[in-house]
């Protein structure tokens, strides 16, 4: 499912939290811009160059996925599980990461947005 603009999908007003789940999918070059998708599931997916800006993804599970060149800005990522995911570029000052979960070594990439240089 490459290049899908999910913002153009029909999201019925009565569906507060649609159950949306992707497992071992390729979602590259897609857009979730400004969508509210609590409890979204992305497991073992390629989500490269995907636009998550201004979205609300509280309590989502985005595990074991590749987020190379994906966009996060003013994104609500509270309680999102990013365990075993890689290649994300998330600025801690521009996104809400309260109680988000990351694998230890991948979490080091979060320091880049703070201008911190790590040395061995």
Secondary structure as UniProt FT lines:
FT   HELIX           6..8
FT   TURN            13..14
FT   STRAND          21..23
FT   TURN            28..29
FT   TURN            33..34
FT   TURN            38..39
FT   STRAND          41..43
FT   TURN            48..49
FT   TURN            53..54
FT   TURN            58..59
FT   STRAND          61..63
FT   TURN            68..69
FT   TURN            78..79
FT   TURN            83..84
FT   TURN            92..94
FT   TURN            98..99
FT   HELIX           104..107
FT   HELIX           108..114
//
